[in-house]
């Protein structure tokens, strides 16, 4: 009987296993955080640049008139006095004609209005413009009246603007219906701007009503002053074209007493 020799236990040499606790450079490394910070900074800078570009936008109609914030240029002192005086003369003559029975009309230019806004307004009527607002201007174009005023947004100047249709209403009133408004290239709700415009007109001594009608922001300037019983101002029309505004109307005399 042959006995098998006892077998020796087999041993196998295993390679050492690397520790699972070794550092992983891709998680939480300083380079990754720097990349994230750089990306966040780049996005913030791009957003601020986009806002600055939007705020710098000016409608072409207002960019073409003085005093301009970009390409426009304000008239010289002598020209400003002359144009402003012409507007005052026209307004005085129109008021005198409207106080008498009969038809009347007046033609004014946006150059004359802007000369008055840039020369007379800051010198003789500084309280008509709210604090923080400057360089008001108007433009008559595209059958619309454009109104603009400069407002600083931090270190960036922006143009707050309104585009309105102007038409006569019954009872001797002028209606401004806003069909566009913005802060630079950013759209703005027209009701707040109309309230601002209304406050300025009231400070100028005009009777104004501000509200919404048929889903649009509207402002009414009442022209009748009741200077005689039964009399009234009837505005025939307001037309805007190529920098000019033509106003026509009629004053109806009071009916004779029986």
C-alpha positions, 0 to 999 in steps of 0.5 A, spaced: 500 500 500 502 506 497 501 512 501 500 518 498 505 524 500 502 529 504 500 535 500 503 542 502 498 547 502 499 552 496 501 559 497 500 564 491 503 571 491 498 576 490 500 583 488 499 589 494 492 592 493 492 600 492 489 604 498 482 606 496 484 613 500 489 615 495 487 623 493 483 624 487 485 630 484 479 631 480 474 632 486 475 639 489 481 641 487 484 648 487 484 648 479 476 646 478 474 652 483 478 657 479 475 655 473 468 655 476 470 662 479 472 665 472 466 662 469 461 666 474 465 672 473 465 672 465 457 671 466 456 676 470 461 681 466 457 679 460 450 680 463 452 687 466 455 689 459 448 687 456 445 691 460 449 697 459 448 696 451 440 696 453 440 702 457 444 706 452 439 705 446 435 711 444 430 711 439 432 714 432 427 719 432 430 722 439 437 721 437 436 726 431 434 732 436 438 736 441 440 736 446 442 729 444 445 724 449 449 720 443 449 724 436 445 730 437 448 736 439 445 742 443 444 749 439 449 755 441 447 760 446 444 765 441 440 760 437 437 757 443 435 764 445 432 765 438 428 759 438 426 759 445 423 766 444 420 764 437 416 758 441 414 763 447 411 768 441 407 762 438 404 760 444 402 767 446 399 768 440 396 761 440 393 763 447 390 769 445 387 767 439 384 761 442 381 766 447 377 769 442 371 766 437 374 763 431 378 759 428 386 758 429 392 754 428 399 754 430 406 751 427 411 749 432 418 745 431 421 740 435 428 745 435 424 750 438 421 746 443 428 743 445 431 750 445 426 752 450 427 745 454 434 746 454 435 754 455 428 756 459 426 750 463 433 750 467 433 757 468 426 759 469 422 753 471 427 748 474 421 745 479 418 742 473 423 737 472 423 732 478 430 731 481 434 726 478 432 727 471 435 732 466 436 733 458 429 733 456 427 733 449 422 731 444 421 729 437 415 730 432 416 724 427 412 718 424 405 721 426 407 721 433 410 725 439 416 722 442 418 725 449 425 723 452 429 725 459 435 722 461 436 718 468 442 715 471 442 708 473 448 707 477 454 710 473 450 709 466 446 714 463 439 712 460 434 715 456 427 714 459 422 715 453 415 715 451 412 715 444 405 717 444 399 719 439 396 725 440 389 727 438 383 731 440 377 729 444 370 732 445 370 737 451 376 741 449 381 736 451 388 733 448 389 726 449 396 723 449 395 715 448 402 711 449 403 706 445 411 705 447 415 706 453 422 704 455 428 705 459 433 705 454 432 698 450 428 695 456 420 696 456 417 700 461 410 700 463 406 706 461 402 708 467 408 710 471 411 714 466 404 718 464 403 719 472 410 723 472 408 727 465 401 728 468 405 731 475 409 735 471 404 738 467 400 740 473 406 743 476 405 748 469 398 750 471 394 745 466 388 741 468 390 734 467 387 727 467 391 720 467 388 713 467 387 707 462 381 707 457 380 701 452 387 697 455 391 703 453 395 709 458 392 715 456 393 722 459 388 728 457 390 735 458 383 740 458 384 746 454 377 749 456 377 754 462 370 757 462 372 764 461 365 765 458 358 761 459 357 757 453 364 758 450 369 752 449 375 750 445 374 745 440 381 742 438 381 740 430 387 736 430 394 735 431 399 733 426 406 731 427 411 730 421 418 731 419 420 735 426 413 740 425 407 740 429 401 743 427 395 745 431 388 747 429 382 748 432 376 753 433 373 757 439 366 757 440 363 764 443 358 763 448 350 763 446 347 770 447 343 771 453 335 771 451 
